[in-house]
């Protein structure tokens, strides 16, 4: 009898332990962060992941009673790898949210996975306007190229620039930038002398810059992916465009804060439009920059890092709203209309498009106490993505 009672008790303990395993597992929410940590776009992965980790360092790793765990995977900037990693994170690692996505093709590669698995996916970097249309489970905390190209066109037309050559990388974001700068600039009376597109892979800007110089515009409008600005700026100086009186205007990707100091004097005076600069003057940004530099060996945060930081802010805010429910429909319903104060300024999520609404700043590169900084001097407030607004 004693043995029988002992066996029954032992079996009860074993069953209770087994029952407890799923409950304990549910207390941790894994977020799969898919980024190019190696390869030509590694600076994007480094900045986005550092921004996400800085948020958790500042805010903690618990929200709505759930522990948050980041699972970082390197896709090396290759769409096939991004898709495979996304599938593995969902199936093998039980990730409940996917995030990151350093380039447009990588974000697009995950859209079918997000839709099929009904898993929330937070785009922290890629900027082509159409990404959020690819799946109802995609939202974004970076920005879109139309959003910060259009204000550059507004500024140029208002500042005695009459003729412009556009020079952009030949893929989705570049085409978006070209389209929306051109549309705004021409609507305000400007003329596009020539539209130049540069191959995304291994670009040599010199022959394209010679075409710009030969066209003799007042300015050249440029979009390049984050990290490509150093080579461009060197070749811009070598080809003597500034000496020829051609002004450089661009999206903020070109004067990326991560590499701005390395560009030297040729960058000074460049006018750009973007949603974040390290020098942005607010209490929230000062706290963010200090925490980021402390955690990352004094590395300067750029706009990609803020996409990562705010991606985590969105995830935490959505989980607070759902009381920890991370199922796709509940999470995505919670995302719509969220608002918070970011290091970049006030932001919110458009309930219709799931894209970010934010301020866009016009900035000039200046030497500030021995460091090059993107110094903001004009603000376009609460801009939605114009691509989607125009489609209505």
VEXDREN-2710 file (C-alpha; in Angstrom, 1 decimal):
% VEXDREN-2710
k/r/px/py/pz
1/UNK/0.0/0.0/0.0
2/UNK/2.8/2.3/0.9
3/UNK/4.5/1.7/-2.4
4/UNK/1.3/2.3/-4.3
5/UNK/0.7/5.6/-2.5
6/UNK/4.3/6.6/-3.1
7/UNK/3.9/5.9/-6.8
8/UNK/0.7/7.9/-7.0
9/UNK/2.2/10.8/-5.3
10/UNK/5.3/10.7/-7.5
11/UNK/3.1/10.5/-10.6
12/UNK/1.2/13.5/-9.3
13/UNK/4.4/15.5/-8.8
14/UNK/5.6/14.6/-12.3
15/UNK/2.3/15.6/-13.9
16/UNK/2.3/18.9/-12.1
17/UNK/5.8/19.6/-13.3
18/UNK/4.9/18.8/-16.9
19/UNK/1.9/21.0/-16.6
20/UNK/4.0/23.8/-15.3
21/UNK/6.5/23.7/-18.3
22/UNK/4.2/25.4/-20.9
23/UNK/3.1/28.0/-18.4
24/UNK/6.7/28.9/-17.6
25/UNK/7.6/29.0/-21.3
26/UNK/4.7/31.4/-21.9
27/UNK/6.2/33.9/-19.5
28/UNK/9.1/34.6/-21.9
29/UNK/8.3/36.4/-25.2
30/UNK/11.0/35.9/-27.8
31/UNK/11.6/38.6/-30.4
32/UNK/13.5/37.5/-33.5
33/UNK/15.7/40.4/-34.6
34/UNK/16.8/39.7/-38.2
35/UNK/19.6/42.0/-39.4
36/UNK/22.6/42.2/-41.7
37/UNK/25.3/41.8/-39.0
38/UNK/28.0/41.0/-41.6
39/UNK/28.5/42.0/-45.2
40/UNK/28.2/45.5/-46.8
41/UNK/25.3/46.6/-44.7
42/UNK/26.7/45.5/-41.3
43/UNK/26.6/49.0/-40.0
44/UNK/22.8/48.9/-40.2
45/UNK/22.6/45.7/-38.2
46/UNK/25.1/47.0/-35.7
47/UNK/23.1/50.3/-35.1
48/UNK/19.6/48.7/-35.1
49/UNK/20.6/46.0/-32.6
50/UNK/22.4/48.5/-30.4
51/UNK/19.3/50.7/-30.4
52/UNK/17.0/47.8/-29.4
53/UNK/19.4/46.7/-26.7
54/UNK/19.7/50.3/-25.4
55/UNK/15.9/50.4/-25.0
56/UNK/15.9/47.3/-22.9
57/UNK/18.8/48.6/-20.8
58/UNK/16.9/51.8/-20.1
59/UNK/13.4/50.2/-19.6
60/UNK/14.1/46.7/-18.4
61/UNK/13.4/43.3/-19.9
62/UNK/9.9/42.8/-18.5
63/UNK/6.6/44.2/-19.7
64/UNK/3.0/43.2/-18.9
65/UNK/4.3/40.4/-16.6
66/UNK/6.3/38.9/-19.5
67/UNK/10.0/38.6/-19.8
68/UNK/11.4/39.8/-23.2
69/UNK/14.2/38.0/-24.9
70/UNK/16.0/39.2/-28.0
71/UNK/17.1/36.5/-30.4
72/UNK/19.5/38.2/-32.9
73/UNK/20.1/36.5/-36.3
74/UNK/22.4/37.6/-39.1
75/UNK/21.0/37.4/-42.7
76/UNK/24.1/39.1/-44.2
77/UNK/21.8/41.3/-46.3
78/UNK/20.4/38.4/-48.4
79/UNK/16.7/38.0/-48.9
80/UNK/16.7/34.2/-49.1
81/UNK/18.5/34.0/-45.8
82/UNK/16.1/36.4/-44.2
83/UNK/13.1/34.3/-45.2
84/UNK/14.8/31.1/-44.0
85/UNK/15.8/32.7/-40.7
86/UNK/12.2/34.0/-40.2
87/UNK/10.8/30.5/-40.7
88/UNK/13.3/29.0/-38.3
89/UNK/12.6/31.6/-35.6
90/UNK/8.9/31.0/-35.8
91/UNK/9.0/27.2/-36.0
92/UNK/12.1/26.2/-34.0
93/UNK/12.6/29.1/-31.6
94/UNK/8.9/30.0/-31.0
95/UNK/9.5/33.7/-31.6
96/UNK/6.3/35.6/-31.2
97/UNK/7.5/38.8/-32.9
98/UNK/9.8/39.3/-35.9
99/UNK/11.7/42.6/-36.2
100/UNK/14.7/44.4/-37.8
101/UNK/14.9/44.1/-41.6
102/UNK/17.8/46.3/-42.8
103/UNK/16.9/46.6/-46.5
104/UNK/13.6/46.6/-48.4
105/UNK/14.1/43.2/-50.2
106/UNK/14.7/41.6/-46.8
107/UNK/11.5/43.1/-45.3
108/UNK/9.6/42.0/-48.4
109/UNK/11.0/38.4/-48.1
110/UNK/9.4/38.1/-44.6
111/UNK/5.9/39.3/-45.6
112/UNK/4.6/35.9/-46.7
113/UNK/5.9/34.3/-43.4
114/UNK/4.3/37.1/-41.4
115/UNK/0.9/36.6/-43.1
116/UNK/0.9/32.8/-43.0
117/UNK/2.0/32.6/-39.4
118/UNK/0.0/35.6/-38.3
119/UNK/3.1/36.9/-36.5
120/UNK/3.7/40.6/-35.9
121/UNK/6.7/42.0/-37.8
122/UNK/8.2/45.4/-36.9
123/UNK/10.3/47.0/-39.7
124/UNK/13.0/49.0/-37.9
125/UNK/15.1/50.1/-40.9
126/UNK/13.9/49.5/-44.5
127/UNK/12.2/52.5/-46.1
128/UNK/10.3/51.7/-49.3
129/UNK/6.7/52.9/-48.9
130/UNK/5.1/49.8/-50.1
131/UNK/6.4/47.4/-47.4
132/UNK/3.5/47.7/-45.0
133/UNK/1.1/46.9/-47.9
134/UNK/2.8/43.5/-48.2
135/UNK/1.2/42.1/-45.1
136/UNK/-1.4/43.2/-42.5
137/UNK/1.0/41.9/-39.9
138/UNK/3.8/44.5/-40.7
139/UNK/4.3/47.8/-39.0
140/UNK/7.2/50.2/-39.1
141/UNK/9.2/52.4/-36.8
142/UNK/11.8/53.8/-39.2
143/UNK/10.3/56.0/-41.9
144/UNK/9.6/56.0/-45.6
145/UNK/11.7/57.6/-48.4
146/UNK/8.7/59.6/-49.6
147/UNK/8.2/61.0/-46.1
148/UNK/11.7/62.6/-46.0
149/UNK/12.3/63.2/-49.7
150/UNK/9.3/65.5/-50.2
151/UNK/10.4/68.1/-47.6
152/UNK/13.8/68.4/-49.3
153/UNK/11.9/69.3/-52.5
154/UNK/9.9/71.9/-50.6
155/UNK/13.0/73.4/-49.1
156/UNK/15.0/73.4/-52.4
157/UNK/12.2/75.2/-54.3
158/UNK/11.9/77.9/-51.6
159/UNK/15.7/78.5/-51.5
160/UNK/16.6/79.7/-55.0
161/UNK/17.4/76.3/-56.4
162/UNK/15.9/76.1/-59.9
163/UNK/17.6/73.2/-61.7
164/UNK/18.4/69.8/-60.1
165/UNK/19.9/66.5/-61.2
166/UNK/18.7/63.6/-59.1
167/UNK/21.1/60.8/-58.3
168/UNK/19.8/57.7/-56.4
169/UNK/20.6/54.1/-55.8
170/UNK/18.7/51.9/-58.3
171/UNK/16.3/50.0/-56.0
172/UNK/13.0/50.6/-54.2
173/UNK/14.0/53.3/-51.7
174/UNK/16.0/55.2/-54.4
175/UNK/13.1/55.2/-56.8
176/UNK/10.7/56.4/-54.0
177/UNK/13.2/59.2/-53.2
178/UNK/13.5/60.2/-56.8
179/UNK/9.8/60.2/-57.4
180/UNK/8.7/62.2/-54.4
181/UNK/11.5/64.8/-54.5
182/UNK/10.8/65.3/-58.2
183/UNK/7.1/65.6/-57.7
184/UNK/7.3/68.2/-55.0
185/UNK/10.2/70.2/-56.6
186/UNK/8.5/70.4/-60.0
187/UNK/5.1/71.3/-58.4
188/UNK/6.9/74.3/-56.8
189/UNK/8.3/75.4/-60.2
190/UNK/11.7/73.6/-60.2
191/UNK/13.2/71.7/-63.2
192/UNK/14.8/68.2/-63.2
193/UNK/17.7/68.4/-65.6
194/UNK/18.5/64.7/-65.5
195/UNK/17.6/61.6/-63.4
196/UNK/20.6/59.4/-62.7
197/UNK/20.4/55.9/-61.1
198/UNK/23.4/54.1/-59.6
199/UNK/23.8/50.4/-59.2
200/UNK/23.2/49.3/-55.6
201/UNK/26.1/46.7/-55.5
202/UNK/29.7/48.0/-55.5
203/UNK/28.9/51.5/-56.8
204/UNK/31.6/53.8/-58.3
205/UNK/30.0/57.2/-58.2
206/UNK/32.7/59.0/-60.2
207/UNK/31.3/58.6/-63.7
208/UNK/27.8/59.5/-62.5
209/UNK/29.1/62.6/-60.7
210/UNK/30.8/63.6/-63.9
211/UNK/27.5/63.5/-65.6
212/UNK/26.1/65.7/-62.9
213/UNK/28.9/68.2/-63.3
214/UNK/28.4/68.3/-67.0
215/UNK/24.7/69.0/-66.6
216/UNK/25.5/72.2/-64.6
217/UNK/22.6/72.2/-62.2
218/UNK/22.1/74.4/-59.2
219/UNK/22.1/71.3/-57.0
220/UNK/22.2/67.5/-57.0
221/UNK/19.6/65.6/-54.9
222/UNK/21.0/62.3/-53.6
223/UNK/19.7/59.1/-51.9
224/UNK/22.1/56.3/-51.0
225/UNK/21.6/53.5/-48.5
226/UNK/23.1/54.0/-45.0
227/UNK/26.9/53.6/-45.0
228/UNK/27.6/54.6/-48.6
229/UNK/28.0/58.2/-47.9
230/UNK/31.7/58.2/-47.2
231/UNK/32.8/57.1/-50.6
232/UNK/30.2/59.3/-52.3
233/UNK/31.4/62.4/-50.4
234/UNK/35.0/61.7/-51.3
235/UNK/34.2/61.4/-55.0
236/UNK/31.9/64.4/-54.8
237/UNK/34.9/66.4/-53.6
238/UNK/37.4/64.8/-56.1
239/UNK/35.2/65.6/-59.0
240/UNK/35.0/69.3/-57.9
241/UNK/31.2/69.6/-57.8
242/UNK/31.2/72.0/-54.9
243/UNK/33.9/74.1/-56.6
244/UNK/31.6/74.2/-59.7
245/UNK/28.9/75.7/-57.5
246/UNK/26.7/72.6/-57.4
247/UNK/25.0/72.3/-54.0
248/UNK/24.5/68.9/-52.4
249/UNK/21.0/68.2/-51.0
250/UNK/20.0/64.8/-49.9
251/UNK/18.0/62.5/-47.6
252/UNK/19.7/62.0/-44.3
253/UNK/21.0/58.5/-45.2
254/UNK/23.9/60.3/-47.0
255/UNK/25.1/62.1/-44.0
256/UNK/24.6/59.2/-41.6
257/UNK/25.7/60.1/-38.1
258/UNK/27.5/56.8/-37.7
259/UNK/30.1/57.8/-40.4
260/UNK/29.6/61.6/-40.7
261/UNK/32.8/62.5/-38.8
262/UNK/34.9/60.4/-41.3
263/UNK/33.6/62.4/-44.2
264/UNK/35.5/65.5/-43.2
265/UNK/35.2/69.0/-44.7
266/UNK/33.6/68.0/-48.0
267/UNK/30.4/67.2/-46.0
268/UNK/30.1/70.7/-44.4
269/UNK/27.1/72.6/-45.8
270/UNK/25.2/69.6/-47.1
271/UNK/21.5/70.0/-46.6
272/UNK/19.4/66.9/-45.8
273/UNK/16.0/65.9/-44.7
274/UNK/15.4/63.2/-42.2
275/UNK/13.7/62.1/-39.0
276/UNK/16.6/61.9/-36.6
277/UNK/20.0/63.4/-35.9
278/UNK/22.3/62.7/-32.9
279/UNK/22.3/66.4/-32.3
280/UNK/18.5/66.6/-31.9
281/UNK/17.9/68.9/-28.9
282/UNK/15.5/67.2/-26.5
283/UNK/15.7/65.7/-23.0
284/UNK/14.7/62.3/-24.4
285/UNK/17.4/62.3/-27.0
286/UNK/20.1/63.5/-24.6
287/UNK/19.2/60.6/-22.3
288/UNK/19.2/58.2/-25.2
289/UNK/22.6/59.3/-26.7
290/UNK/24.2/59.1/-23.2
291/UNK/22.9/55.5/-22.6
292/UNK/23.7/54.4/-26.2
293/UNK/27.3/55.7/-26.0
294/UNK/27.8/54.2/-22.6
295/UNK/26.7/50.7/-23.8
296/UNK/28.5/50.9/-27.1
297/UNK/32.1/52.1/-26.5
298/UNK/31.2/55.8/-27.3
299/UNK/29.7/54.9/-30.7
300/UNK/27.4/57.6/-32.1
301/UNK/23.8/56.6/-32.6
302/UNK/22.3/57.2/-36.0
303/UNK/18.8/57.1/-37.4
304/UNK/18.9/53.3/-37.8
305/UNK/19.6/52.9/-34.1
306/UNK/16.5/55.0/-33.3
307/UNK/14.4/52.7/-35.6
308/UNK/15.6/49.8/-33.3
309/UNK/14.9/51.8/-30.1
310/UNK/11.4/52.8/-31.2
311/UNK/10.7/49.3/-32.5
312/UNK/11.1/48.0/-29.0
313/UNK/9.1/51.0/-27.6
314/UNK/6.3/49.9/-30.0
315/UNK/6.5/46.3/-28.9
316/UNK/6.4/47.2/-25.2
317/UNK/3.5/49.6/-25.6
318/UNK/1.5/47.1/-27.6
319/UNK/2.0/44.4/-25.0
320/UNK/1.0/46.8/-22.2
321/UNK/-2.2/47.5/-24.2
322/UNK/-3.0/43.8/-24.8
323/UNK/-1.9/42.8/-21.2
324/UNK/0.7/40.5/-22.6
325/UNK/-1.3/38.9/-25.5
326/UNK/1.1/38.6/-28.3
327/UNK/-1.1/36.8/-30.8
328/UNK/-1.0/38.5/-34.2
329/UNK/-4.5/39.9/-34.5
330/UNK/-4.5/41.3/-30.9
331/UNK/-1.0/42.7/-31.2
332/UNK/-1.7/44.4/-34.6
333/UNK/-4.9/45.9/-33.3
334/UNK/-3.0/47.4/-30.4
335/UNK/-0.4/48.9/-32.6
336/UNK/-2.8/51.1/-34.5
337/UNK/-2.9/54.6/-33.1
338/UNK/-0.1/54.1/-30.5
339/UNK/1.8/57.3/-29.7
340/UNK/4.9/58.1/-27.6
341/UNK/7.8/60.5/-27.3
342/UNK/10.8/59.2/-29.1
343/UNK/14.4/60.5/-29.0
344/UNK/13.5/61.9/-32.5
345/UNK/10.4/63.7/-31.1
346/UNK/6.7/62.9/-31.0
347/UNK/5.7/59.8/-33.1
348/UNK/2.5/57.7/-33.6
349/UNK/1.4/54.8/-35.7
350/UNK/-1.1/55.6/-38.4
351/UNK/-4.1/53.3/-37.7
352/UNK/-4.9/53.0/-41.4
353/UNK/-1.4/52.2/-42.8
354/UNK/0.5/50.9/-39.7
355/UNK/3.3/53.3/-40.8
356/UNK/4.9/55.9/-38.5
357/UNK/3.8/59.5/-38.4
358/UNK/6.7/61.8/-37.3
359/UNK/8.4/65.1/-37.7
360/UNK/10.9/65.5/-40.6
361/UNK/13.8/67.9/-40.0
362/UNK/15.8/69.9/-42.6
363/UNK/19.4/69.9/-41.4
364/UNK/22.8/71.4/-42.4
365/UNK/26.1/69.6/-41.7
366/UNK/28.2/71.9/-39.4
367/UNK/31.3/71.6/-37.4
368/UNK/30.2/71.8/-33.8
369/UNK/33.0/71.8/-31.2
370/UNK/35.3/69.8/-33.5
371/UNK/32.6/67.2/-34.5
372/UNK/30.5/67.2/-37.6
373/UNK/26.8/67.3/-36.8
374/UNK/23.5/67.3/-38.7
375/UNK/22.1/70.6/-37.2
376/UNK/18.3/70.9/-37.6
377/UNK/16.9/74.3/-38.6
378/UNK/13.4/73.6/-40.0
379/UNK/10.7/71.1/-39.0
380/UNK/7.8/69.6/-41.0
381/UNK/5.5/68.4/-38.3
382/UNK/3.5/65.1/-38.0
383/UNK/4.1/63.9/-41.6
384/UNK/2.3/60.8/-42.8
385/UNK/3.8/58.7/-45.6
386/UNK/2.7/60.7/-48.7
387/UNK/2.8/57.6/-50.9
388/UNK/-0.2/56.1/-49.1
389/UNK/-1.9/59.4/-48.6
390/UNK/-1.6/60.1/-52.4
391/UNK/-3.2/56.7/-53.2
392/UNK/-6.5/57.5/-51.4
END
